[in-house]
Amino acid sequence: MAFGDTFKALSDPTRREILNLLKDGPLSAGEIVSHFPMTGATISHHLSILQQAGIIDGEKKGKYIYYTLNTTVMDDILRWILELKGEN
């Protein structure tokens, strides 16, 4: 995981809103799609970018994939920011 990939993934407002939805717990792709006025394929693309950046994880349960936040990546970013501020 590179910070560049993470920041690129976070730069899109739709992806940030997906993360906001996931903060309350796991959601299926269909549940995520229902919150947006765009196609499932578009949301799937956003989910793929978030997964590639390591910000979310997907777990297949039956015929659905449930997505969750991977807070480890956010912890790494926060730690880096705090180090920059001299607050390690």
N, C-alpha and C positions, 0 to 999 in steps of 0.2 A: 504494500500500500504506500503510495506516494502522496504527500500533501497536495501536490498539483492536481491529481485526480480527485481528491476529496473536495478541494475548493472549486474545481470545475463543476462537480456534481451539485454542490451547494449553491452555485451561482444562478440556478434556474428557479423561478418562483413556484412552478408546479412541483418540482422535486422537494422544495422546502415545505410545501403544504402537505405532501405525502408524508414527510417525516413528522410533521405536526399531528397528522392523523394516527401515525404509528406510536406516538408517545403514550397513548392510552392502552396499548396492547396489540397483539397480533391481528392482522386483517388479511382476508383473501384478496386476490387481485380483483375479483368482482366487486367486493365491498369497497375497495379503493376507487375503482372506476366509477361507482355510483355517486361519488362526490364531485365529479368533474364533468364539464360539458365537452368531452372529447372522446375519441374512440378508444376501445380497449387496446388496440395496437399501439396507439400513442402512449397510453399509460404503461403498457408493457415495456416500451422503449425506455421510458423514464425509470422504471423499476430496474431494468437491466443496467443502466448507468449507475444507479445507486448501489446495486450489488457489486459491480466491478470496482467501485471505489471503496467497497468494504463497509459502507454505512448501514446497509440493511442485509439481513439474511433471509433466505427463502427456504421453507421446509414443506415438502410435499406430504399431504395427509389425504389419502384417498385420491380423488381426482382433482383436488384443489391444492394450490400452493399458498401457504400462509407466510406473510412477511412480518419481520420484527426488526426493531432497531438494533444495531450493533454499537452499543455505547462505548466499547473499547476504543474505536476510532475517535470518537468525540473526546474521550479522556486524553488520548495522545495529543490532540489539537490543543485542548485546554492546558495541558502540561507545558507544551511548547510556548504558548502565549504567556503563561505565567513566568516561564524562564526568561522570555524576552523582557518582561516587566521587572525582572530581578526578584520575583516572589517564589523562588523554588524552595 
